[in-house]
Amino acid sequence: MDSPAEMAPANAGPEPNGSEAAAILLMMLGDAEAAEILSHLEPHEVQHLGSAMFNVADVSENEVAQVFNTFMGRAKARTTIGFGAAPRIRAVMEHALGAERAENVLARITPATRSRALDALRWMDAKTIAALIEHEHPQIAAVVLAHLEPPIAADVLQLLPADQQPDIVYRIAKLEAVTAEAMDELEKILVSEVARVSSSPATIRGGASEAAKIMNNLRPGSDQRIIRTLGKVDRQLAARIEDEMFIFDNLNELDEKNLGILLRNIENEVLVVALKGADEKLREKMLGCMSARAADSIRDEMAERGPMRLAEVHEAQKEVLSIARRLSDSGAIMLAGRGEDYV
């Protein structure tokens, strides 16, 4: 007698989901055909589909058949009315209205098309895009950012000079329809800039900042051991990495207990200067860990100091961070992000 598994219908089993089904279809095509399809997708869609292609590498024959059946069913339900629509609509309009009047109407109703240069930007990283537009007129930067996905646009904006950022945001907010002539001009500028940036050295990984990110994930104590050893080879580089490892704003991640312990180990003279350049949220958080009387005393001293040199503020903040690192290494406080023992 046949077992239940042998008696099950050939199409048993869950059907692959949308991404997996698309990946199966793509992998059944030739390289050229698959590449042609991928060229019409958005960057995030290509990445998503690429991941799905790895997930279906061991797909069964039954699952492939299910995907083909679904695809054929949907394909039969579609029409070809949308293919080559633009030339036909233009021909009908010109026949009915004449060439000049038809052009005026089409200019108002034709969906906007993206320039090839703007399309290419969507495949670049934020640093490259910022390098393309940093020396251009703010209006050009506004148009470019408006055509990017918001998260990427935000990254690019932060990489542009701080004094330009408000103007660019203002221009984006005021941006309306962009004429074809303006888009053509923009495309010429971007093409020339792409050539300039492409001829420059490729984006380099590494540097003090990258080293600091890695060091921040070592066990407590290991980082200082490495810094001390590195300092014997290159004292300036060791200092740069240590400065990048833990910046003053990171103190915002400390809870009240740890922040309170840190504050009790800092001289008021140092704290007053360090807080002069601190973010308002962090400043209030730190003052909130003190008694009302002590906090008011610090505020009064900050007010009496008036404007201070940025170099003095940075030195005071470095001293606070040095104390924080020392307390962290001794186990007195926990600094978020310094090693796997901290959460």
C-alpha positions in Angstrom: 0.0 0.0 0.0 1.3 3.4 -0.9 2.4 5.7 2.0 0.6 9.0 2.6 3.6 10.8 1.2 3.5 8.8 -2.0 -0.3 9.5 -2.4 0.1 13.2 -1.9 -0.7 15.3 -5.0 2.3 16.4 -7.1 1.7 20.1 -6.3 1.7 19.6 -2.5 3.8 22.0 -0.5 3.8 25.8 0.0 4.1 27.9 -3.1 7.3 30.1 -3.1 6.5 33.7 -2.1 6.7 36.6 -4.5 10.4 37.3 -4.2 11.3 33.6 -4.4 9.0 33.1 -7.4 10.6 36.1 -9.2 14.1 34.7 -8.4 13.2 31.2 -9.8 11.9 32.7 -13.0 15.0 34.9 -13.4 17.3 31.9 -12.8 15.5 30.0 -15.5 16.3 32.6 -18.1 19.6 33.1 -20.0 22.2 35.6 -18.7 21.3 38.3 -21.2 17.6 38.0 -20.6 18.0 38.1 -16.8 20.3 41.1 -17.1 17.8 43.0 -19.2 15.1 42.5 -16.6 17.4 43.5 -13.7 18.3 46.7 -15.6 14.7 47.9 -15.2 14.6 47.5 -11.4 15.4 49.9 -8.6 18.7 49.3 -6.7 16.9 48.0 -3.6 14.9 45.7 -5.7 18.0 44.2 -7.3 19.5 43.6 -3.9 16.3 42.0 -2.6 16.0 39.8 -5.6 19.7 38.9 -5.5 19.2 37.6 -1.9 16.2 35.6 -3.0 18.2 34.0 -5.8 20.6 32.5 -3.2 17.6 31.3 -1.1 16.2 29.3 -4.0 19.4 27.7 -5.2 18.1 24.2 -4.2 14.5 24.7 -5.4 12.6 21.5 -6.3 11.1 20.6 -9.7 7.6 20.8 -8.1 8.2 24.4 -6.9 9.4 25.5 -10.3 6.3 24.0 -11.9 4.1 25.9 -9.4 5.9 29.2 -10.2 5.5 28.7 -13.9 1.8 27.9 -13.5 1.2 31.1 -11.5 3.2 33.1 -14.0 1.3 31.8 -17.0 -2.0 32.4 -15.3 -1.2 36.0 -14.6 0.4 36.6 -18.0 -2.8 35.4 -19.8 -4.8 37.9 -17.8 -2.7 40.9 -18.9 -3.2 42.9 -22.1 -0.7 44.6 -24.3 -2.5 47.9 -24.4 0.2 49.7 -22.5 3.0 48.7 -24.8 4.2 51.4 -27.2 1.4 53.7 -25.8 3.4 57.0 -26.0 3.9 57.0 -29.8 0.3 56.1 -30.4 -1.1 58.7 -28.1 1.1 61.4 -29.7 -0.1 60.3 -33.2 -3.8 60.5 -32.1 -3.3 63.9 -30.6 -1.5 65.3 -33.6 -4.2 63.9 -35.9 -7.0 65.5 -33.8 -5.4 68.8 -32.8 -2.5 69.5 -35.2 1.2 69.3 -34.3 1.5 72.6 -32.4 -1.6 72.3 -30.2 -0.9 68.6 -29.6 2.6 69.4 -28.4 1.1 72.0 -25.9 -1.3 69.4 -24.6 1.3 66.6 -24.4 3.6 68.9 -22.5 1.0 69.2 -19.8 -0.1 65.6 -19.5 3.0 63.5 -20.4 4.4 61.8 -17.2 7.8 63.3 -16.3 10.7 61.1 -17.3 13.9 60.8 -15.3 17.2 61.8 -16.8 19.7 59.0 -17.3 22.2 60.9 -15.1 19.7 61.1 -12.3 19.0 57.4 -12.6 22.7 56.7 -12.4 22.9 58.6 -9.1 20.6 56.1 -7.4 23.4 53.5 -7.8 26.1 55.6 -6.2 26.9 55.9 -2.5 26.3 59.1 -0.6 29.9 60.3 -0.6 30.2 60.0 -4.3 26.9 62.0 -4.9 28.0 64.7 -2.4 31.3 65.0 -4.3 29.4 65.5 -7.5 27.3 68.4 -6.3 29.2 70.1 -3.5 30.6 72.8 -5.8 27.4 73.2 -7.9 24.6 75.8 -7.4 22.3 74.9 -4.4 19.4 74.6 -6.9 21.2 71.8 -8.7 21.8 70.1 -5.3 18.1 70.5 -4.5 16.9 68.9 -7.7 19.4 66.0 -7.3 18.4 65.3 -3.6 14.7 65.5 -4.5 15.2 62.7 -7.0 16.9 60.4 -4.4 15.3 58.1 -1.9 14.9 60.1 1.4 17.4 58.1 3.5 20.1 58.5 0.8 19.2 62.1 0.3 19.6 62.7 4.0 23.1 61.1 4.0 24.2 63.3 1.1 22.8 66.4 2.7 24.8 65.8 5.9 28.0 65.4 3.8 27.5 68.8 2.2 28.9 72.0 3.8 26.8 72.9 6.9 26.2 76.5 5.8 24.7 75.2 2.5 22.3 72.7 4.1 19.5 75.1 5.1 19.4 76.8 1.7 19.2 73.4 -0.1 16.4 72.2 2.2 14.5 75.4 1.5 15.0 75.0 -2.3 13.7 71.4 -2.1 10.7 72.5 -0.2 9.9 75.2 -2.8 10.7 72.9 -5.7 7.9 72.5 -8.3 7.9 71.2 -11.9 11.4 71.2 -13.5 11.4 72.1 -17.2 12.8 69.8 -19.8 15.4 72.5 -20.6 16.6 72.6 -17.0 16.8 68.8 -16.9 18.9 68.8 -20.0 21.2 71.3 -18.5 21.4 69.4 -15.3 22.2 66.2 -17.2 25.1 67.9 -19.0 26.5 69.1 -15.6 26.2 65.8 -14.0 27.7 63.9 -16.9 30.8 66.1 -16.7 31.0 65.8 -12.9 30.7 62.0 -13.1 33.7 62.0 -15.4 35.6 64.2 -13.0 34.8 62.1 -9.9 35.3 58.8 -11.8 38.8 59.9 -12.8 39.7 60.5 -9.1 40.9 57.6 -6.9 38.2 55.1 -5.8 36.6 55.4 -2.4 39.1 54.2 0.2 38.1 52.1 3.1 39.9 52.3 6.4 41.4 55.3 8.1 41.4 56.4 11.8 37.6 56.5 11.9 37.2 52.9 10.6 39.9 51.7 13.0 38.1 53.4 15.9 34.8 51.6 15.0 36.6 48.3 15.2 38.4 49.2 18.4 35.1 50.1 20.0 34.0 46.5 19.6 37.0 45.0 21.5 36.8 43.7 25.1 37.4 46.4 27.7 41.1 46.8 28.3 42.1 45.4 24.9 41.5 48.7 23.2 43.8 50.7 25.6 46.5 48.0 25.3 46.5 48.3 21.5 46.5 52.1 21.7 49.5 52.1 24.1 51.4 49.8 21.7 50.4 51.8 18.7 51.5 55.0 20.4 55.1 53.7 20.5 55.0 53.4 16.7 52.9 56.5 15.8 51.8 58.7 18.7 49.7 61.1 16.6 47.8 58.3 14.8 47.1 56.6 18.2 45.7 59.9 19.5 43.5 60.3 16.4 42.1 56.8 16.8 41.4 57.3 20.5 39.7 60.6 19.8 37.4 58.8 17.2 36.7 55.8 19.5 34.5 57.6 21.9 33.1 61.1 21.3 31.5 63.4 23.8 28.0 62.9 22.3 28.3 59.2 23.1 27.8 60.1 26.8 24.1 60.5 25.9 23.9 56.7 25.8 24.9 56.4 29.5 22.1 55.7 32.0 21.7 58.0 35.1 23.6 55.7 37.4 26.7 55.5 35.2 26.5 59.2 34.3 26.3 60.1 38.0 29.4 58.1 38.7 31.3 59.8 35.9 30.2 63.3 37.0 31.5 62.7 40.6 34.9 62.0 39.1 35.1 65.3 37.1 36.3 68.6 38.5 33.7 71.4 38.2 36.2 73.6 36.3 36.6 70.9 33.6 32.9 70.1 33.5 31.8 73.8 33.0 34.1 74.2 30.0 33.2 70.8 28.5 29.4 71.5 28.7 29.8 74.9 26.9 30.1 73.0 23.6 27.8 70.1 24.5 24.5 69.3 22.7 21.6 70.9 24.8 19.9 67.5 25.3 23.2 66.0 26.7 23.9 69.0 28.8 20.5 68.9 30.4 20.8 65.1 30.9 24.1 65.5 32.7 22.9 68.4 34.8 19.8 66.3 35.7 22.0 63.8 37.4 23.2 66.4 39.9 21.4 68.0 42.8 19.4 71.1 41.8 21.8 73.3 43.7 24.9 71.8 42.0 23.2 72.1 38.5 22.3 75.7 39.1 25.9 76.4 40.2 27.3 74.9 36.9 24.7 76.9 34.8 25.8 80.1 36.6 29.5 79.5 35.9 28.8 78.7 32.3 26.9 82.0 31.9 29.7 83.9 33.6 32.3 82.4 31.3 30.8 83.9 28.2 32.1 82.8 24.7 35.0 80.4 24.8 37.5 79.2 22.3 36.5 75.9 20.6 40.0 74.5 21.3 39.5 74.9 25.0 36.1 73.2 24.9 37.5 70.3 22.9 40.4 69.8 25.4 37.9 69.8 28.3 35.7 67.3 26.6 38.8 65.1 25.8 39.6 65.1 29.5 36.0 64.0 30.4 36.2 61.2 27.8 39.6 60.1 29.2 38.1 59.8 32.7 35.1 57.9 31.2 37.5 55.4 29.5 39.5 55.0 32.7 36.4 54.3 34.7 35.1 51.9 32.1 38.4 50.0 32.0 38.3 49.6 35.8 34.7 48.4 35.7 33.3 51.4 37.6 31.0 52.3 34.7 29.7 50.8 31.5 30.1 52.6 28.2 27.7 51.5 25.5 29.4 50.0 22.5 32.8 49.3 24.2 33.1 45.5 23.8 30.7 42.6 23.8 30.3 42.6 27.6 28.1 45.7 27.4 24.6 46.0 26.2 
